[in-house]
Amino acid sequence: MRTDGPPQAASVGANFLMNFDFSQIAVPFRMQPGLRRLASGASQLTALAPASALYQEKLGVLRAGQSRHCIAGFDPTPALEAIAAQAALDLPASPVASQSPMELAFEEDLAVLDGATTALPWLCVCVPSHWAPEEKLGLPFAAVHAPVADNALLQSAGGQLVDLVTGGHCWERHVWTVSPSARHDQHPRRHARTAWPAAPDDDTFVAWCFLRAERQTFFPVGRGTRQAVFTIRVMVQPLARAVSTRDQAQRLHDSLASMSAAVLAYKGLAPAREPLLRWLRRRTA
């Protein structure tokens, strides 16, 4: 456990953004697809602000040559055209969205899902959440999700899910966790897991905690393919700032309290659950 002091408010200010609906937190918690069909015209891409911490993290990964991965022989041109077309719809007035490379144009990381093979043949990922994109390249859906805890539902429905999200419509899902790290990039080989704080009380413990949420979407590539573009928008905010209402605290408490031991271990939350639950109970009083 870490023993240094909690971050100062000024250091976790404008660089930490959150646009997350707490109704997306399932109670009880279950590892499930949670897909929702998006209405026509719904936004999928977000302009990346050059002044943000996320921009700096993505820039570092780009400069290291570690952002893009492609299997031999795969032509990403149709997917790149689809991404450009989506950006023109979502961000028509944004000078950032028209810049190259795309790593610095959007908050979202991007991947291509092939409906014919269920694999990911191309990835442009800078800020993964404790997974290594290069290890997922070319793997089928079942293998990609094999490490996920309590994954029986995901695995049994894998083929149908891939058919659904590559079937020509747009889809959305959300995932979340609590992390002791403010860093967006949590690639397991670039950054060791941040230790939970050794805090004298729950308030100090939570001062080191961040709500980490992902909005994930799928939109069709088309152009004669059975492919979809998979987008991942990582959002991070200090937990004490993110939980602003009694209802939010109650929902987060109940979902966290219902997690299985396997899920807690997978998410690295086991050492943090009790202080988090105590703090959240106080916020519901």
N, C-alpha and C positions, 0 to 999 in steps of 0.2 A: 504493500500500500504506500501511496505517496504521503509525504509528511510536510511538504512545502505549503505556503499559505494559499488561500483561495484567490482566484483572479480578481483584479480590480474592475470595477464597473466600466471604467473608461476603456479597458482592453477588450471588452466583449460588447462593444456598442454597435455602431452601424454596420460592421462587417458580418453580423449574425442576423439572418433574416428567416422569417417563418411565415408560411401561408398554408396552414394545415387545419383542416376541419376535424375537431376531436370526435365527431360522430363516426369518423373512419376507424376509430379504435373499437375493436370488437369485444363484447362482453357476453359470455366468457371468451377468453382468447383462444383462437384456433389457427393453426397453420392451414390457410385455405386460399384459393385464388382471389376471391373478393373482387371479381371483375365487374365493371359497370360500363355499359355501352355509352359512348359519348355522343352528344347531339351534333348534328351537322354544323360545322363552323367553329366548334370548340377549340380553344387554343391548346397547342401541344409543345410549343417551343418558347423559351423565355430568354430575352436578351441578357447577356452577361455584362455586368457593370465593371469597367476597368479598374475602378477604385475598390473593389471588393476583395475580401480575403480569398474567396473562391477563385477569382481570376488569377491571383498570385499562385495559388496551389496548382491550378491547371497549367499555367505557364511553366512552372517548374517541371511538371511531368512531360509536357510537350518538348521542352528544350533537352530533356534527357532521352528523347526518342522512345518513350515508353507508352505513348497514348494509343497507337493504332496497331491492330493485329488483323491479319487476313490469311485465310488458308490458301495454299498454292492453287492457282487456276481459277479462283473465284473472281468474277468481274463485279465490283461494287457500283459501277456506273449507274444502273437503274435506281439503286437506293440513294446515291448521292443526288441524282436528279429529283427524286421524291422529297428528300430533305430540303433542297433548295426551293422547291415549289411550296412546301409547307411553311418555310420561313417567310416566303413572299406573302403568304396569307396571314400569318400570325404577327409578323413584325415588318409591315410594309414601309414604315417611316423610320426604322432603326438603322443608323449607320453601322452599329456594332454587328447587326445580323448579316450585313453584306460583306463583312471583312473575312479574310481567309488567314489562318486555318479555322475550321469550324470548332476546334477545341476552345477557342477564345471568343466565338460568336454567341454561344448558347450556354446557359446554366446546365442544360441537360447533357449527360453522357448519352451515347448512341450505340446501338448494335443492330445487326440484321438477323432476323429469325426466318429461316427457310422452312416453309410449310411442307415441302417435299421430303426433307431429311430430318426435320425437327431440330436442326443444329444451328449454331451461331457461327456463320462463316466469316463474319467481319465485325470488329468492335472498335469503337473510338471512346475509350473509357479512361478518365483521369482520376476519378475520386470514388473507387469501389469501397464497399462496406465490408471489410475483412474477407475479401475474395480476390483472387488473382485472375484478371481477364485472360492472360495468355494461357492459363491452364484450362479455361472453358472453351477456347477456340476449337470449333469443329466438333464438339461433343454433342450427342443427342440430348433431348430434353431430360430424359430419365437420369443420365449421368451428371448433367449440370446440377440437378436438384438432389442428388444422392446424399450430400452431407447435411441437408436440412433436417432439423429435428421434427418428429411427429409428421412425417411427410407422406403417409399412406394415401391421403386424399389427393395430394398433388400428383403422386406417381400413378395412381389408378386412373386418373382423369387426364393424364398427360397428353395423349394423342388427341383427345377431343378438344382440349384447351388450345393446342397448337393450331388445329383446324379452325377453331373459332377466331383466334386473333390474327390469323393470316387469311381470313375469308373475305376481306374487302371492306370491313367496317373499322371504326375507331373505338378503342377500349381504354379504360383507365383502372388503376388500382393504387392503393396506398399501403406502405409498410412503415413501421416506426420502432424505435427502441430508445433507451436512455443510455447515454455514454458519458464516461469521465473525460472525454476528449472533445475539444472544440474544433479539431482538425476535420476537414471534409475528406481528404484523402486518407483512407485507412487500408491501403494495400498491405497485406501481411508481411511482405519482404522489404517494403520501403519504410514501414513504421511498426515497431513492436506495439502490442496493445498497451494502452495507458492504464496504469494501476488505479484502482479506486482509492480515494483519500482515506487516511487514518485521521478522522475528525473527532473532536471532543463532543460534538452534539449534531443533531440531525440538520439544523439550519446550515452549519458549516459544511457538512457533507454535501448537501444539495447545492451549495454555492459552487461546487466543483462539477455539477452534473448538467448535462445538455440533452434536450430533446432532439433526437435525430430522426427526421422523417424523409421518406422518399415518395414522390409522385411518379408513378410509372405509367406510360401510355404506349399504345400500339397504333400505328397508322399504316395503310397499305402502300406498298411500293408500286404495284400495278405493272404497267409496261411489259405485259406478257409473263410476269413471274408469279410465283406463289409465296412471295416474301412480304414481311412487315418490318417496319422500322420500330425498334423498341427504344423508348426514351426513359432516362432515369434522372430525375431532378432531386438532388440531395439538398435538404434544408436543415439548418442547425440553429438552435437558439438556447440560451441559458434556461434551464428547466424552471427556475423560479419566475422568470419573465413569461415563459410560454404558458404556464398554468395560471390563468388570471381569474377564473371563476370557480365557484363551488362545484358546479356541474362537471367542469373539465377535470377537477381534482378527483371527483367521485368516479368518473368513467375510467380515468387512468389507474386509480387505485384498484378498481374491481377487475380490470383486465390483467394488471400485473399480479394480483392475488390469485388469479385463476390459471396462471401459467404452470405447465407441468415442469418437473425437475429437468426433463430432457430439453425443453425449450429454454429454461433459465440457463442451463449450461451452454447451449448453442449460442445464445445471445450474450453470454458472459455476465449475466445479471444476478447470478446466485448470491454473491457477496453483498450486493446492493439492495436486494429486495426489502429486507426488514427496515432499514433506515428510510428507504423511499416510502414504504407503506405507512410508517409512523408519521412522516412529514405530510403525506397526502391526507391522512385521517384528520390531522389538525386543520388542513385547508378546507375540509368539508364541514367543520363544526360551525 
